Amino acid sequence: MPSHPGVGAGVRDDMRLAIIGQQAFGKAVLEAFLGRGDEVAGVFVAPEEPGSRPDPLRAAAEEKGLPVFPTAHYGAPETLAALRGLDVGLGIMAYVVQFVPQSFCRLPRHGTIQFHPSLLPQHRGPSSISWPIILGRGRTGLSIFRPVDALDEGPVILQKEVEIGPDDTVGSLYFEKIFPLGVEALVEAADLVVSGRAREWVQDESQASYEGWVQPAEARINWANHVDIVYNLIRGCNPAPAAWTMLGRRRLAIFDCRKIISGRFRQVKGARLGEVVAAGPESFTVHAQGGFIEVLRCRLDDGKKIAAGDAGIAPGTLLGA
């Protein structure tokens, strides 16, 4: 078995893991631990809806011949019995959206650790990647913590900071920065916990914030807002739930775009807020307070994403009315 820096041979026996999670992040975490020679005794996943695409974590675990436990209720007697029977040293929660009670989390000998994509206690809740972008923050990060029977409130084991670039979207921030760093952080935290070197700290409640899901109501664009606010909202909702505005009686969702403070539209006179001031084969440009948004990719109603130039939106069109 490969050696791991900082982890003694006697400790390796406790690096028998249960992976709890779903989606591509859960799959990447599973592969990271297996890739360095750790033993994964079982994988717990959310049940799949009939006819849905196979969950990447479940598919990867089954391909590797690992025991898989589709789990709707982590406190159910059969679920607790399954984990108890695996006799694991540590539980690894990687992208879990279900409630997992302490009766489950405490069964592994070293308990359970969980990934969260913010610098706890800031941005507790389900849209913790979106809100820092929407609020115009310059940094965010991730935390590995001990789950408790309250949302994202357990002791923190380690944190990693991530810069939010001026043009980052939810997609780029997550997949290019938080995702890979989060996989590495879970592996690092697992070694710290199993070796007895973890130094956990209680979250400072005076610094705590909680935000719920970014819903369509929060994602509606107000073109009277400053262009910075509009741009941050679009970035913080890209790709989901997608910032949107009205085009007559149709809903227009906006994805990729550029913010323009000055330049070729600087001399536009008399343009109303929300008015399309230019349109071309690749984009159209909308007037907002203090600048302009050049839309590159959009979607009309429930259709497919298209290049903004293909939406047929002409100069003079007023959005949001």
N, C-alpha and C positions, 0 to 999 in steps of 0.2 A: 504494500500500500504506500502511495506517495506520502512523503513527510510534509508537514505544514509548519511554517515558521511560527515559533512561539507556543506551539501546542505539544505538550509532552506525549510520549507514547502511551502512558497510562490513561491519559485523557481521551485518546482516540476512541476508546470503547464507547464513550458517551456521544460520539458524533454519529449516532444512528438517529435518523431524522424522520419526521413527518412533515410533508409539505402541504400547506393549506392555501388554496388560491384558485386562480383561473387566468385565462387569456394569455397573451404573449409574454407578459411580465412573469407570470407564474411559470411558464415553460422555461424562460431564460434562467430563472432562479434554480429550477430543478436541474437544468443542464450544467449550471455553474458548480453546484455541489457534486454532482456525479462526475464532472470533468476532472475534479481534483482527488477523486477516490473515496468520497464520503459515501456512507450507506444510507439510502433512502428506503425506509421500511414500508412506507405507504403514502398515498397521495389522496387528499380530500378535496373534492371539487363541488361546485354548485351543480344541481341537476340541470340538464339541458332541455329546452323546450322541444317538443316533437317537430321534426322537420328543420330544425335550426342547424347551422354549420357546426361541426365538431369543435369543442373547446380545445385550443392549442395545448394547454397543460394536460388535459385528459388524454388527448391523442398521443402526445409525447410519452406519457407514463405508460400507456398501454403498449406502445411500440417497443418500449424497453422492458416489458414484462413485469412491471411493478403493480402491486395491488392498488386498485383505485376504488374509492368510496364516494359515490355521489351522495351528497349530504344536504338535505333541506333544513334540518334542525340539528345544530351542533350540541344541544343539550339533551337530545333524545337518548334513551337508555342504550339503544343498539349502536349509536354513534360513539358514545363513551366506552362501550364495551370493545368496539373495534379498535379505538386508539389504545385502550389499556392492553389489549392483546398484542399490540405491536411492540410494546416495551421500548419506547424510544427515549433518547436522552434529551431531545429538544424539538419543539414545534416551531415551524417557520411559516408565518403568515405573509403571503405574497399576493397582494391585490385581492383582498377579501372585502366584499360588500355586505355579507350577511353578518348578523349578530352572533358572536362566539362567546359563550359564557365562561366564567372562571372554572366551572366544573370540568370543562374541556381543556382550557389553557393550562391548568395546574397539573394535569396528568403526567406529562413528560418530566423526567427527573430534574431537569433544569428549567422547567416551565416553557413558556412560548414567547417568541419575539415577533414584532410586526413592523412592516414598512408603512410609512405615511409620507406623501409628497408635499410636505411643508416643514418649516422650522417651528415645530411645536414649542409653545402652545399657540402660536399664531396660525390662523387659517385651519382650525379644526373643521371637519365636515367633508362633504362629498365632492365639492368643486374647488378643492384647495390649490389646484394648478391655475384655474381660471381667474380667481379673484385677485391675486397679486398683479396679474397683467392688467385686468380691468381697472384696478386702483392706481396704476402707473408706478408700481414698485420697481426698483432697480435690482432687487435680489430676492431670492427665495431659497429653497433647499429641500432637504428630506430629513426625516428622523427615523431611527429604529428605536422602538419603545416596547414596554411591557403592556399588552392589552389588559384593560380592566373592564368592569361592568358599567362603563360610562364612555361616551364617544371620544376617542383619541386623547384620553386624560391620564394614561399610565406613565410611570417613570421612564425617562429617556436614557438610552444606553449610548448612543452616539448620533451626531448630526453632521451633515455635509452641506455647505453653502453652494449655491448656483447663481450665477449672474443671469439676469433677464435682459437680453439684448433689446435695443430700441425697436427692432422689427420682429422679435420673437412672437410666435403664436403658441397656443396650447400644444399644437402638434409638434412644433420644433423644440419647444422647451422640454416637453416630456420625452419624446423619442430620441432626441439628440443629446440631452443632458441628464435629466433626472432618471430616466430608465436605466442606462448603463451604470451610472453611479449608484443607483439604488441596489442593483444586483450585487455590486462589489461591497456595498455597505452591509447588506445582510450576511454575506460570507464573513466579513470582518467582525461583525457583532456576534455571530455564532461562535467564532473562535474565542472571543473575549469572555463570553458567558460560560462556555464549557470549560475553559481553562481557569476560571475563577478570577480573571483579571478585569472584569467589567466594573466600571464605576458609574452606577446609576444615579440620576438626580431627579428630584420631584419638579414637575412643571410649575412655573411661576404663574399663578392664577391672575395676578394683576396685569399680566401681559397677554392674557388669553383672548382669542377672538373666535367666533363661530359664524360661518356662512353656510346657508343651505345650497341646494342645487341651483345653478344658473338656469332659470326657466325662460321660455319665450317672452314672458312679461318683462323680465330684466334685460333681455337681449334686444329689445326694440330700440332702434336708433332715433334719437332726437337731434335733428340737424341744427337746432338752435344752440346745442352745446358746443363748447370749444372743439376745434378739430382734434386736439390731443385726446380729449375724452372720447370722441367718436372713434378715433383710431384705436385707442386702447380697448374699447368695447368690442370692436370687430376682431382684434387680435385675440382677446380673451374668450371669444366664442367660436374660434376657428380651430378645429372643424365642427365642433358641436357646442351648444345647440344651434349655432349660426346666428349672427346678428342680422336683423331684418328691418325692412321698411316697406311702406306701401307704394305700389306703382298702380295708380288708379284703384281698381278693386282687387288687384293681384298682390300676393306677398312676394317680395323680392329679398332673398337671402344673399348676403355679401360675404365672401370668403377672402381670397387674396386681394390685397390692395396696397396702395402707396399713399403716404401722407405728403402733401405739398403745402409748404408755408409760403413760398414765393416762387418766382420763375415765370413760366410762360403764361400763367393765369393771373399774374399779379395785377394787371390792369383791367380785369373784368369789372365793369361798372353796372350797378343796378341789379345784380344777380340776387335772387331771393335765396334764403337759406333752404337747402334741399334741392335747389335747381341744378339740373345737368347743364354744365357750361360748355362741354366739349364731348365729342364722341368720335371714335375711330374704329378701325378693324380689330383692335385688340382690347380696347378699354373704353370706358366713359368716365367723366370727371364730375364730381358733385361739390357744390359750394357748401361749406360749413363755417361756423363762426371762427374767424381767424385763419382760414386756409381752405384746402380742398382735399377731397379723397378721390384718388384715381382707382376705380374698381377694375380689377383684372379678371376675377372669376366670380360667378354668381349662380343663382338658381331661382327660377320662377315657380312659385307654388310648390308642388310636390314632384317637380321634374328632376332631371339630372343636372349636375353642375356643368356649366358651360363657360366658354370664354366670354367675358363681358361684352366684347364687340359683337357677339352673335345674338345678344338679347334684343337688338333692334330699338334701343333707347336713344332718342334724338335729343340734341341740344334744345333747351327750353322746357323739357319735361320737368315737372315738379314732383319730387319724391316725398313721401311721408304725409301727404294731405289726406 
